[in-house]
């Protein structure tokens, strides 16, 4: 859904025409990023009690490495265009700013480590205090101009909910598995309700937007369980296991495919172009990942040893006197 959004909006901007894919993007907007962050928090209970050094390595340094690498790659491709407008000094300034103001499609890679650290720091505070505060920040619709601050306020409640309510979501998935017909009916009912609320223009209202994020999360969980139950989940599962590969690299095939199709097939349906661009944005990074595994380019998707925090040295046991 993330790739679909960027692909569709990019095609519509390039062609100056709306598309039927734009309706799908609008439909998914209330739950697209809430679901991403909620699912990111689901398994946090398994690691949150790790020692700080190990926790920071896997939950902060890991994402910092990939952010720094891929923001540099993106700038390498976009620098000539930036330089034509603002000069190379402007390119250097924009690159430096990207470490304070997350750049382009990588903002959620930047934000995840912050969520992980805040969740661990608030580990000893009751969810009865933290969750209402997080919900209040989402409802407040904070707009400071800082991507970090604004998106933290808008999304942290979902990440935190995935963490503290993980047992509920897993029980919900088990219920869907046991009652697939009823779950399918409810999924259809949700889709109709979502469409009515979105296209009537009330989905962004305070509290309504918060609720739609959670309803969408339940719908995505339901869809995943049903796909698995009916044997249709292999590609979805593989994509999920390598989701960071897609998130990091989709901008390259997305942009290349969009430029190519707009130039060579100007009469092609805009929605079809957006669909093809979306598919390429998902599939090509997965292919690239397979191609570079066990090669000198594996660092693109696998963090090398030099970018990992070494385990804290263990003191030898004291000798008996």
Secondary structure as UniProt FT lines:
FT   HELIX           2..15
FT   HELIX           20..41
FT   TURN            42..43
FT   HELIX           44..46
FT   TURN            47..49
FT   HELIX           52..56
FT   HELIX           57..61
FT   HELIX           62..97
FT   TURN            98..100
FT   HELIX           104..106
FT   HELIX           107..121
FT   TURN            122..124
FT   HELIX           127..140
FT   HELIX           147..164
FT   HELIX           166..178
FT   HELIX           180..199
FT   TURN            200..201
FT   TURN            203..204
FT   TURN            206..207
FT   HELIX           208..229
FT   TURN            230..231
FT   HELIX           234..241
FT   HELIX           243..264
FT   TURN            266..267
FT   HELIX           270..292
FT   TURN            293..294
FT   TURN            296..297
FT   HELIX           298..300
FT   HELIX           305..307
//
